[in-house]
Amino acid sequence: MQKYQCVCGYIYDPELGDPDSGIAPGTAFENLPDDWTCPICGVGKDMFSPID
């Protein structure tokens, strides 16, 4: 699954999810809730870019 990086440097790894925000491991970035925000800086999904 594709990883995504926030403008602040945080990397969302779908294999890990975001347990602190209730996002289960295995959740693709595209399937995150629309109101999910970066756990570090608080910006929305639109501020993330796919990375290799």
C-alpha positions as semicolon CSV with decimal commas, in nm:
position;residue;x (nm);y (nm);z (nm)
1;M;0,000;0,000;0,000
2;Q;0,106;0,355;-0,077
3;K;0,261;0,571;0,197
4;Y;0,185;0,943;0,214
5;Q;0,392;1,224;0,360
6;C;0,261;1,540;0,524
7;V;0,413;1,882;0,465
8;C;0,550;1,861;0,822
9;G;0,734;1,537;0,748
10;Y;0,496;1,289;0,914
11;I;0,453;0,974;0,708
12;Y;0,123;0,788;0,707
13;D;0,201;0,419;0,667
14;P;-0,115;0,218;0,596
15;E;0,047;-0,096;0,736
16;L;0,064;0,079;1,075
17;G;-0,250;0,292;1,055
18;D;-0,289;0,565;1,317
19;P;-0,392;0,384;1,636
20;D;-0,395;0,706;1,843
21;S;-0,669;0,837;1,611
22;G;-0,859;0,509;1,595
23;I;-0,732;0,416;1,246
24;A;-0,669;0,042;1,223
25;P;-0,358;-0,106;1,062
26;G;-0,425;-0,190;0,698
27;T;-0,632;0,125;0,632
28;A;-0,539;0,276;0,296
29;F;-0,489;0,653;0,286
30;E;-0,783;0,682;0,046
31;N;-1,006;0,515;0,306
32;L;-0,920;0,752;0,591
33;P;-1,216;0,960;0,711
34;D;-1,248;1,298;0,540
35;D;-1,200;1,471;0,875
36;W;-0,878;1,283;0,961
37;T;-0,584;1,518;1,021
38;C;-0,211;1,481;1,062
39;P;-0,140;1,370;1,420
40;I;0,166;1,596;1,431
41;C;0,060;1,930;1,280
42;G;-0,318;1,895;1,232
43;V;-0,347;1,965;0,858
44;G;-0,596;1,781;0,639
45;K;-0,543;1,498;0,393
46;D;-0,506;1,744;0,106
47;M;-0,164;1,845;0,244
48;F;-0,021;1,494;0,200
49;S;0,169;1,365;-0,101
50;P;0,236;1,003;-0,206
51;I;0,592;0,882;-0,154
52;D;0,787;0,581;-0,280
